[in-house]
Amino acid sequence: MKLDITLLFNRVTFSLLMLTHGYPKLIRLFSENPTFSNPIGIGEFPTLVLAVFSEFIAPIFVIVGYKTKLFSFFPLVTMFVAGFVVHFNDPLKSKEKALLYLIGFIVIFLLGPGKYSVDKK
């Protein structure tokens, strides 16, 4: 019971906080001239679309606990890229937030949603 409540708290907290990073990107996506960085070499617009999916759409599914392992993988990868590609040469202070999110979503990915989820098992 305590583990399931902890998993719910972790899932909801990290995902709600991630939404605050994804929402501005969602707004940017629908702006007249969306620009974004291109750290993985697929182009600015496709990278922005992936960031919106990873930081806004996927966390909604993680919050409710639907296909949690699948949907937690997307922010996990995005935060890995942010921490180890985008901020590669930056000091720890600049990459700390991405690394904290990375750790949070690794935990969600490894432990799953718990019984308080749409996919409860």
Backbone bond lengths (Angstrom), bond angles and torsions (degrees), N, CA, C in turn:
res aa  C-N    CA-C-N  psi(-1)  N-CA   C-N-CA  omega(-1)  CA-C   N-CA-C  phi
1 M - - - 1.449 - - 1.538 110.98 -
2 K 1.354 117.28 -48.86 1.462 120.18 179.93 1.524 110.98 -62.91
3 L 1.335 116.42 -39.47 1.461 119.57 178.81 1.523 110.58 -63.29
4 D 1.325 117.54 -42.78 1.460 120.73 -179.39 1.524 111.72 -64.41
5 I 1.318 117.41 -38.04 1.468 120.72 176.76 1.527 109.97 -67.72
6 T 1.313 116.69 -39.74 1.465 121.23 177.38 1.523 110.92 -63.66
7 L 1.329 117.15 -43.16 1.466 120.87 178.09 1.525 110.71 -63.20
8 L 1.323 117.12 -41.57 1.463 121.21 177.22 1.525 110.31 -61.95
9 F 1.319 116.89 -48.16 1.459 121.27 -179.89 1.526 111.04 -59.33
10 N 1.315 117.00 -46.70 1.463 122.20 -179.71 1.529 110.76 -62.50
11 R 1.315 115.93 -46.41 1.469 122.05 -178.78 1.524 110.91 -60.88
12 V 1.320 116.28 -49.26 1.464 120.79 -176.90 1.530 111.02 -69.77
13 T 1.316 117.63 -43.75 1.465 120.96 -177.20 1.523 112.23 -63.45
14 F 1.324 117.05 -53.08 1.465 119.20 -178.97 1.527 111.52 -62.84
15 S 1.318 116.70 -38.12 1.464 119.55 -177.97 1.521 112.11 -71.61
16 L 1.339 117.27 -41.62 1.467 119.18 176.84 1.524 110.99 -61.94
17 L 1.322 116.18 -42.23 1.459 119.04 177.75 1.524 111.41 -64.73
18 M 1.323 117.09 -37.06 1.466 120.44 178.57 1.526 110.84 -64.82
19 L 1.330 117.11 -34.68 1.466 120.28 178.40 1.525 111.50 -58.21
20 T 1.321 117.25 -32.47 1.464 119.89 -179.93 1.527 111.98 -67.97
21 H 1.318 117.04 -20.14 1.466 121.02 175.46 1.525 110.75 -91.21
22 G 1.316 116.30 -31.44 1.456 120.54 -178.33 1.516 113.74 -78.20
23 Y 1.337 117.03 -33.31 1.461 119.67 -176.65 1.534 113.08 -60.92
24 P 1.327 119.87 -46.68 1.473 118.68 177.00 1.532 112.36 -60.62
25 K 1.317 117.01 -32.84 1.466 119.89 177.31 1.524 110.55 -70.30
26 L 1.329 117.06 -36.00 1.466 121.00 175.58 1.523 110.25 -61.84
27 I 1.318 117.26 -44.38 1.467 121.67 177.25 1.527 109.68 -62.29
28 R 1.318 116.94 -43.40 1.466 121.50 179.08 1.525 111.00 -62.11
29 L 1.332 116.78 -37.87 1.465 121.70 -179.32 1.519 111.19 -57.97
30 F 1.335 117.09 -36.44 1.457 121.11 -177.69 1.523 113.03 -97.71
31 S 1.323 117.19 11.04 1.459 120.23 176.05 1.527 109.36 -77.99
32 E 1.318 115.52 170.72 1.464 120.39 -175.02 1.525 113.09 -64.46
33 N 1.312 117.27 -40.18 1.459 120.59 -178.16 1.527 109.56 -134.97
34 P 1.347 116.85 77.39 1.468 118.55 -176.22 1.527 112.25 -69.14
35 T 1.310 115.87 128.57 1.465 121.12 175.07 1.523 108.04 -121.66
36 F 1.312 115.07 153.05 1.458 120.16 -178.47 1.515 107.50 -161.85
37 S 1.310 116.77 163.16 1.463 119.73 176.86 1.529 109.84 -72.02
38 N 1.314 116.18 165.11 1.462 121.69 -177.17 1.534 109.61 -131.72
39 P 1.339 117.61 63.49 1.468 119.56 -172.56 1.522 115.30 -71.95
40 I 1.328 118.00 -20.44 1.469 119.21 -177.84 1.522 112.37 -110.22
41 G 1.328 116.86 7.29 1.452 121.29 171.02 1.519 116.79 75.42
42 I 1.333 118.32 26.46 1.470 119.80 179.11 1.522 111.85 -107.44
43 G 1.316 117.17 2.07 1.453 122.12 -178.98 1.522 111.21 106.33
44 E 1.327 115.41 154.69 1.464 120.43 -177.14 1.522 112.42 -64.95
45 F 1.339 116.86 -48.49 1.463 119.65 -175.86 1.528 112.39 -65.80
46 P 1.351 119.07 -48.33 1.476 117.78 177.16 1.532 112.78 -60.44
47 T 1.328 116.91 -35.24 1.462 120.09 178.09 1.524 110.49 -66.10
48 L 1.328 116.95 -40.49 1.463 121.04 177.37 1.528 110.76 -63.83
49 V 1.326 117.27 -42.32 1.470 120.98 177.92 1.529 110.06 -60.45
50 L 1.329 116.91 -45.20 1.469 120.44 178.37 1.530 111.31 -63.07
51 A 1.325 116.62 -39.63 1.467 120.10 179.17 1.527 110.72 -64.90
52 V 1.323 116.96 -41.34 1.469 120.45 177.76 1.523 110.15 -63.07
53 F 1.316 116.58 -44.48 1.465 119.57 178.63 1.526 110.31 -61.80
54 S 1.324 116.50 -45.58 1.466 121.48 -175.44 1.520 113.75 -72.18
55 E 1.319 117.18 -32.71 1.459 120.56 -173.34 1.524 113.56 -104.79
56 F 1.341 117.74 -10.83 1.464 119.12 179.96 1.527 112.72 -126.15
57 I 1.317 118.04 -49.90 1.469 120.95 -176.87 1.530 110.89 -74.22
58 A 1.326 117.27 -54.90 1.471 121.09 -176.83 1.533 112.66 -57.81
59 P 1.338 119.80 -42.41 1.465 118.70 179.09 1.532 114.30 -61.25
60 I 1.317 117.46 -28.58 1.470 119.70 176.48 1.529 109.63 -62.54
61 F 1.323 116.55 -43.26 1.462 120.64 177.78 1.530 111.34 -67.15
62 V 1.326 116.47 -35.95 1.468 120.18 178.02 1.532 109.81 -66.10
63 I 1.315 117.85 -40.40 1.467 121.45 179.81 1.523 111.05 -56.62
64 V 1.335 116.40 -47.72 1.472 119.17 -177.45 1.520 112.12 -80.93
65 G 1.317 116.77 -12.12 1.457 120.42 178.23 1.510 113.55 81.04
66 Y 1.323 117.03 34.80 1.463 121.31 177.33 1.527 108.90 -102.06
67 K 1.330 116.41 119.90 1.470 121.58 -178.69 1.530 109.91 49.19
68 T 1.303 114.86 48.87 1.464 121.86 -171.76 1.519 113.26 -57.79
69 K 1.305 117.44 -44.09 1.475 118.95 -178.82 1.525 110.47 -63.73
70 L 1.317 117.19 -41.62 1.464 121.00 178.30 1.528 110.49 -63.54
71 F 1.329 116.84 -53.22 1.460 120.02 -173.96 1.528 113.41 -74.04
72 S 1.324 118.87 -22.08 1.468 119.49 175.32 1.524 111.36 -76.79
73 F 1.324 116.16 -19.06 1.462 120.08 179.39 1.531 111.52 -65.06
74 F 1.334 117.42 -35.96 1.469 120.79 -176.44 1.529 112.68 -66.31
75 P 1.339 119.71 -50.99 1.471 117.24 175.41 1.528 112.55 -65.24
76 L 1.314 116.90 -30.68 1.467 121.07 176.95 1.531 109.85 -58.85
77 V 1.317 117.07 -50.13 1.469 121.40 -179.78 1.528 110.58 -65.62
78 T 1.321 116.70 -41.97 1.464 120.47 179.84 1.525 111.40 -60.89
79 M 1.318 116.75 -42.23 1.468 120.05 179.18 1.526 111.52 -71.61
80 F 1.320 117.30 -30.41 1.463 120.23 173.49 1.529 109.72 -62.85
81 V 1.333 116.43 -46.63 1.470 121.05 178.79 1.529 109.89 -63.09
82 A 1.330 117.00 -43.21 1.467 119.78 179.47 1.527 111.13 -61.91
83 G 1.311 116.77 -44.47 1.460 120.40 -175.80 1.511 114.80 -76.12
84 F 1.339 116.27 -36.20 1.470 119.01 -171.72 1.532 114.82 -112.21
85 V 1.331 117.49 -8.23 1.467 120.10 176.65 1.527 109.41 -115.27
86 V 1.331 116.87 -60.54 1.465 120.77 -177.23 1.528 110.83 -61.10
87 H 1.316 117.22 -45.40 1.470 121.66 -176.23 1.528 112.43 -105.06
88 F 1.313 116.88 26.52 1.467 121.61 -175.42 1.523 112.73 -52.32
89 N 1.318 117.16 -49.40 1.468 121.16 -176.30 1.523 113.57 -90.01
90 D 1.322 116.72 0.51 1.459 120.46 -177.70 1.531 110.88 -82.92
91 P 1.326 116.48 158.80 1.470 119.11 175.90 1.535 110.26 -68.87
92 L 1.308 115.33 163.02 1.466 121.41 -178.30 1.526 111.81 -53.52
93 K 1.306 117.16 -36.09 1.466 121.75 -179.92 1.528 111.53 -55.41
94 S 1.324 117.58 -35.50 1.461 121.85 -178.35 1.522 113.09 -79.30
95 K 1.306 117.46 -26.72 1.466 120.35 -177.49 1.519 113.47 -104.47
96 E 1.330 116.46 -3.23 1.463 121.02 -174.62 1.531 112.60 -57.60
97 K 1.328 118.11 -45.62 1.462 120.69 -177.73 1.525 111.10 -61.62
98 A 1.324 117.06 -44.64 1.467 120.45 178.47 1.525 110.89 -61.93
99 L 1.322 116.95 -39.84 1.467 120.47 -179.66 1.526 111.58 -68.50
100 L 1.324 117.51 -36.88 1.465 120.27 177.01 1.528 111.02 -65.10
101 Y 1.327 116.32 -43.59 1.471 119.22 175.36 1.528 110.55 -62.85
102 L 1.316 116.63 -40.79 1.466 121.03 178.41 1.526 110.19 -56.95
103 I 1.309 117.23 -48.10 1.467 121.06 179.60 1.529 110.56 -61.45
104 G 1.325 116.62 -44.70 1.464 120.32 179.35 1.513 112.65 -59.10
105 F 1.325 117.02 -45.12 1.463 119.96 -178.56 1.527 112.28 -76.34
106 I 1.330 118.02 -24.42 1.473 119.81 171.60 1.528 109.09 -64.74
107 V 1.324 116.67 -44.08 1.471 120.65 178.57 1.530 110.32 -60.87
108 I 1.322 117.07 -45.75 1.469 120.91 178.65 1.519 110.04 -61.15
109 F 1.322 116.78 -43.98 1.464 121.20 -179.62 1.528 111.11 -62.34
110 L 1.319 116.99 -44.46 1.465 120.70 -175.87 1.528 113.13 -74.39
111 L 1.327 117.52 -39.00 1.462 120.52 -174.63 1.525 114.02 -93.95
112 G 1.329 117.20 -17.87 1.459 119.82 179.55 1.520 112.16 79.29
113 P 1.333 116.41 -173.60 1.458 121.18 -171.35 1.526 115.78 -83.73
114 G 1.317 118.33 -20.47 1.460 120.51 -173.25 1.519 110.32 81.69
115 K 1.324 116.16 -176.13 1.466 119.23 -173.54 1.523 113.30 -80.31
116 Y 1.339 118.33 -15.78 1.458 120.54 178.08 1.526 109.63 -91.31
117 S 1.318 115.55 69.82 1.461 121.66 -177.50 1.520 109.20 -155.27
118 V 1.314 115.83 163.61 1.461 121.02 176.88 1.524 110.38 -60.44
119 D 1.312 116.67 -37.48 1.472 122.06 -177.95 1.520 113.67 -92.47
120 K 1.316 118.31 21.46 1.473 120.43 -173.59 1.520 111.98 -48.73
121 K 1.326 114.11 141.79 1.468 119.84 -178.77 1.500 109.68 -125.48
